Amino acid sequence: MQAYHTPPRLDDAVALLRRLISTPSTSGHEEATAAIWQDWFGRHGFETQRIYNNIFAVAPGFRPGRPTLLLNSHHDTVKPSDAYTRNPYKPDIADGCLYGLGSNDAGASGVALAETFVDMAGTLMPFNLVIAISAAEETMSPQGMRALLPELEKRGMKPDMAIVGEPTGMQPAMAERGLLVLDCVAEGRQGHAARDEGINAIYRAIEDIGRLRSFSPPLESSVLGPIKVSVTMIEAGSQHNVVPAQCRYVADVRTTDAYTNAETVEMLQKQVKWSVLTPRSTHIQASALMPGHPLLAAACSLGLEPFVSPTTSDMALMHGIPSLKIGPGESSRSHMADEYIRLEEINEALHIYPQLIKNLANGKTTLEQGIRP
């Protein structure tokens, strides 16, 4: 196997990140930053493909039938908070920090992974290497990862595993919960409160809410624990003397890898007696790496500490693809006013990402056993 290169240059990564910060790219409007990414990869000698505003490139020597590692981060951002005291699109550097919208979430991860891809693309490894800078991660719309993955599969590049760049303090997030938002409706029959007429939909909803609170399915995730159901909104009634015929409520369900989201909805529907539960989406699935998986082993061999992430990412859309979330910056800075990334955090990522991939490559036998059924 060829020797691995020295870590990529910090100055090139920072220059790219400053270009990205300077260019608005809220979810659904990432055309300009997609062009920046295409230009950057082109100047580094790589041809890119574009699916909507998702950009991907393939390292030389791609061989069908060999495992494929996907490097992924996103280039869309949320809208800037009204609480900003700095210009969110002015990439100022002060006291070792680079300020600007998208600097922490997830521009720093994107540029560090891109530098790593360019640096290692010519290295002989036991797997194919693909990088995808995705769009629409913040909204998880159909034009982001949900469009990109089917296109990769159609081209014979379906990932067998993925490293997802998100701000985690460069510690490996081995799992994250999925999410279901259920719009629930309990039906009754309207009547006059004074004459004790009708069937009170609120009482029926309360019964079903109690059933949801006591929900305990047979299987529990060994990594994520039990499914969590929380009723967070409720609405019923038109005036004080009318028995309400309908009660609407919303349930927030944090799912696990023990069941698919569709299976979870089916179980919850059977749990209630009076209510109809309608999911807004079933796309945001739980993701969990089992202890001993090659991705996790490669991270742990660097002395990193695995944890379960409380936030969601494009990992939630990579159904069936073992994924590790790791990147520079802190999740607590995401979506906050005056967002920033420390330059030393980018530099740390530029050292850890290549070593993580090197460790994964050097465990060839374990790798193939871990990702192949």
C-alpha positions in Angstrom: 0.0 0.0 0.0 1.3 3.5 -0.9 2.5 5.9 1.8 -0.1 8.4 3.0 0.3 12.1 2.3 0.9 14.7 4.9 -2.3 16.5 6.1 -3.7 19.0 3.7 -3.0 22.8 4.0 -5.0 24.9 6.4 -4.7 28.0 4.3 -6.4 26.5 1.3 -9.3 25.2 3.5 -9.8 28.5 5.1 -9.7 30.4 1.8 -12.5 28.1 0.5 -14.5 28.4 3.6 -14.3 32.2 3.4 -15.7 32.1 -0.2 -18.5 29.9 1.0 -19.4 32.2 3.9 -19.4 35.2 1.6 -22.0 33.5 -0.6 -25.6 33.2 0.8 -26.7 29.5 0.6 -29.9 29.0 2.6 -31.6 25.7 2.1 -33.2 25.6 -1.4 -31.0 28.4 -2.6 -27.5 26.9 -2.8 -26.9 27.5 -6.6 -24.0 29.9 -6.0 -22.1 27.8 -3.5 -22.7 24.7 -5.6 -20.8 26.5 -8.4 -18.0 27.5 -5.9 -17.6 23.8 -5.0 -17.5 22.7 -8.7 -14.9 25.4 -9.4 -12.8 24.4 -6.4 -12.8 20.7 -7.3 -12.1 21.5 -10.9 -9.0 23.6 -10.0 -7.8 20.6 -8.0 -8.1 18.3 -11.0 -11.4 16.6 -10.3 -14.5 16.4 -12.4 -17.7 16.8 -10.5 -21.3 15.8 -11.1 -24.3 17.9 -10.0 -27.7 16.6 -8.9 -29.8 19.7 -8.2 -27.4 21.6 -5.9 -25.6 18.4 -4.7 -22.0 18.1 -5.9 -20.1 14.8 -5.9 -16.7 13.6 -7.2 -15.1 10.2 -7.4 -11.5 9.3 -6.7 -9.5 7.7 -9.6 -9.5 3.9 -9.7 -13.2 3.3 -8.9 -13.9 -0.4 -9.2 -17.4 -1.8 -9.1 -17.9 -4.6 -6.6 -15.4 -3.0 -4.2 -16.7 -1.3 -1.0 -17.4 2.4 -1.3 -16.7 5.0 1.4 -18.7 8.2 1.1 -17.4 11.4 2.6 -20.3 13.8 3.1 -21.1 17.3 4.4 -23.6 19.9 3.4 -23.2 23.5 2.1 -26.7 24.9 2.8 -27.4 27.0 5.9 -30.3 28.2 8.0 -31.4 31.8 7.6 -29.3 34.2 9.8 -30.7 35.0 13.2 -31.9 38.5 13.9 -29.6 38.5 16.9 -26.5 38.7 14.7 -24.1 41.6 15.7 -21.8 40.8 12.8 -22.5 40.6 9.1 -23.3 36.9 8.7 -21.8 36.9 5.2 -18.6 38.7 6.1 -15.9 36.1 7.0 -13.9 38.0 9.5 -11.1 36.4 11.5 -10.5 37.5 15.0 -8.6 35.9 17.9 -8.2 32.7 16.0 -11.9 32.4 15.1 -13.5 32.6 11.7 -16.9 34.2 11.9 -19.8 33.8 9.5 -23.0 31.9 8.7 -22.3 28.3 8.0 -18.7 28.4 9.3 -19.4 25.9 12.0 -22.5 24.1 10.5 -21.1 22.7 8.4 -18.7 24.6 6.3 -15.6 23.7 8.3 -16.4 20.0 8.0 -17.0 20.3 4.3 -13.7 22.0 3.5 -11.7 19.7 5.7 -13.3 16.6 4.1 -12.7 18.1 0.7 -9.0 18.7 1.4 -8.8 15.2 2.8 -10.4 13.7 -0.4 -8.0 15.6 -2.7 -5.0 14.6 -0.6 -5.9 10.9 -0.4 -7.6 10.3 -3.8 -4.4 9.0 -5.4 -3.7 6.6 -2.5 -4.2 2.9 -3.0 -7.0 1.8 -0.6 -9.2 -1.3 -0.4 -12.3 0.7 -1.1 -13.6 3.3 -3.5 -13.7 6.9 -2.3 -16.5 9.3 -3.2 -17.2 12.8 -1.8 -20.6 14.5 -1.8 -21.3 18.0 -0.7 -25.0 17.9 -0.3 -27.7 20.5 -0.3 -31.0 21.0 1.6 -29.7 19.2 4.8 -31.3 21.8 7.1 -34.8 21.1 5.6 -34.2 17.5 4.4 -36.2 18.3 1.3 -36.4 15.9 -1.7 -33.7 17.8 -3.5 -30.9 17.0 -1.1 -29.6 13.7 0.1 -32.9 12.1 -0.9 -32.2 12.9 -4.5 -28.4 12.3 -4.3 -28.4 8.7 -3.0 -30.7 7.2 -5.6 -28.5 8.8 -8.3 -25.3 7.4 -6.8 -26.9 3.9 -6.7 -28.1 4.3 -10.3 -24.5 4.9 -11.3 -23.2 1.9 -9.4 -21.8 4.0 -6.6 -24.1 3.1 -3.7 -22.1 3.8 -0.5 -21.4 0.9 1.8 -20.4 3.3 4.6 -20.2 7.0 5.2 -18.3 9.6 7.2 -20.6 12.6 7.7 -19.1 15.9 8.5 -21.0 17.8 11.2 -19.8 19.8 14.3 -19.1 17.2 17.0 -15.9 18.5 18.5 -14.1 15.9 16.3 -15.6 13.1 18.5 -17.4 10.3 16.7 -21.2 10.3 16.9 -22.0 6.6 16.5 -25.8 7.1 16.5 -28.6 9.6 16.3 -32.3 9.1 16.8 -34.9 9.4 14.1 -37.9 11.7 14.2 -41.6 11.3 13.6 -44.0 14.2 14.0 -47.5 12.8 14.3 -50.7 14.8 13.7 -53.3 13.1 15.8 -57.1 13.5 15.7 -59.5 12.0 18.2 -63.2 12.2 17.1 -66.2 12.6 19.4 -69.7 14.0 18.9 -70.7 17.6 19.6 -73.4 18.3 22.2 -74.5 20.9 24.9 -72.4 20.8 28.0 -75.3 21.6 30.3 -77.3 18.6 29.2 -74.4 16.2 29.2 -74.9 15.6 25.5 -72.4 14.3 22.9 -69.1 12.5 23.2 -66.2 14.6 24.5 -63.3 14.3 22.1 -60.9 15.8 24.7 -61.6 12.8 27.0 -61.0 10.4 24.2 -57.7 12.2 23.3 -56.6 12.1 27.0 -57.2 8.3 27.0 -55.1 7.9 23.9 -52.4 10.2 25.2 -52.1 8.0 28.2 -51.7 5.0 26.0 -48.9 6.7 24.0 -47.1 7.6 27.2 -47.1 4.0 28.3 -46.0 2.7 24.9 -43.3 0.1 25.3 -42.6 -2.1 22.2 -41.0 -5.6 22.5 -37.6 -4.6 21.1 -35.3 -1.9 22.4 -32.2 -0.5 20.7 -29.0 -1.7 22.3 -27.4 1.7 21.4 -30.3 4.2 21.5 -32.5 2.7 24.1 -36.3 3.0 24.1 -38.5 4.9 21.6 -39.5 8.2 23.2 -43.0 9.7 22.7 -43.9 13.2 23.8 -47.2 15.0 23.2 -46.3 18.6 22.7 -49.4 20.4 21.4 -53.2 20.0 21.8 -56.2 21.9 20.5 -59.9 21.4 20.9 -63.2 23.2 21.5 -64.9 26.4 20.3 -66.7 27.7 23.4 -67.2 26.8 27.0 -70.7 25.3 26.8 -70.1 23.0 23.7 -68.8 19.5 24.1 -66.1 19.3 21.4 -66.5 16.8 18.6 -62.8 16.8 17.7 -59.5 17.1 19.6 -56.2 17.5 17.7 -52.8 17.0 19.2 -49.2 16.5 18.1 -46.8 13.8 19.2 -43.0 14.1 18.9 -41.6 10.6 18.5 -37.8 10.0 18.7 -37.3 6.7 17.0 -34.5 4.1 17.2 -32.9 1.5 14.9 -34.9 -1.3 16.5 -37.8 -0.4 14.2 -38.3 1.5 11.0 -40.3 4.7 11.2 -43.1 3.1 9.2 -43.2 0.2 11.7 -43.2 2.6 14.6 -46.2 4.5 13.2 -48.1 1.2 12.7 -47.4 0.1 16.3 -48.4 3.5 17.7 -51.7 3.4 15.7 -52.5 0.0 17.2 -51.7 1.4 20.7 -54.5 4.1 20.6 -58.2 3.5 20.6 -59.9 6.7 19.4 -57.2 8.6 17.5 -56.0 8.6 13.9 -52.2 9.2 13.7 -50.8 10.8 10.5 -47.0 11.2 10.2 -45.8 14.3 8.5 -42.8 12.3 7.1 -41.1 9.0 7.7 -37.8 9.9 6.1 -35.9 10.9 9.2 -34.7 7.5 10.4 -32.5 6.5 13.3 -28.9 5.6 12.6 -26.7 3.5 14.8 -23.3 1.8 14.4 -22.9 -1.4 16.4 -19.8 -1.7 18.6 -17.0 -3.2 16.7 -18.0 -1.8 13.3 -14.9 -0.9 11.3 -15.8 2.8 11.1 -16.2 2.9 14.9 -13.1 0.8 15.5 -11.1 3.2 13.2 -12.2 6.2 15.3 -11.6 4.5 18.6 -8.1 3.5 17.6 -7.4 7.3 17.5 -8.4 7.6 21.1 -11.7 9.3 20.2 -14.8 8.9 22.5 -18.0 7.7 20.7 -21.3 9.2 21.8 -24.9 9.3 20.8 -25.8 12.6 19.1 -28.9 14.5 20.2 -29.2 16.2 16.8 -30.1 14.9 13.3 -28.2 15.2 10.1 -28.0 13.7 6.6 -27.2 10.4 8.4 -30.9 10.1 9.0 -31.5 9.8 5.3 -28.8 7.2 4.7 -31.1 4.3 5.4 -29.1 1.1 5.7 -25.7 2.7 5.2 -23.4 2.5 8.3 -22.4 6.1 9.1 -20.2 7.9 11.5 -20.8 11.6 12.2 -17.7 13.6 13.1 -16.5 17.1 12.4 -14.8 20.3 13.7 -16.7 22.8 15.8 -19.4 22.4 18.4 -23.1 21.6 17.9 -24.1 24.3 20.4 -22.8 27.0 18.0 -25.0 25.8 15.1 -27.9 28.1 14.2 -26.7 30.7 16.8 -26.0 34.4 16.1 -22.4 35.3 15.3 -21.6 31.7 14.4 -17.9 30.9 14.3 -15.3 28.1 13.9 -11.8 28.1 15.5 -9.0 27.8 13.0 -7.3 25.3 15.3 -10.5 23.1 15.0 -10.2 23.1 11.2 -6.5 22.2 11.5 -7.4 19.3 13.9 -9.9 18.0 11.4 -7.3 18.1 8.6 -5.1 15.8 10.7 -7.8 13.4 12.1 -9.8 12.8 8.9 -6.9 11.4 6.9 -5.8 9.2 9.9 -9.3 7.9 10.3 -9.5 6.8 6.7 -6.0 5.4 6.9 -7.0 3.3 10.0 -10.1 2.1 8.1 -8.1 1.1 5.1 -5.5 -0.8 7.2 -8.3 -2.9 8.7 -9.2 -4.5 5.3 -10.4 -7.9 6.5 -12.4 -6.4 9.3 -13.8 -3.8 6.9 -15.1 -6.3 4.5 -16.7 -8.4 7.2 -18.3 -5.4 8.8 -20.1 -4.0 5.7 -20.9 -7.1 3.7 -23.9 -9.3 4.7 
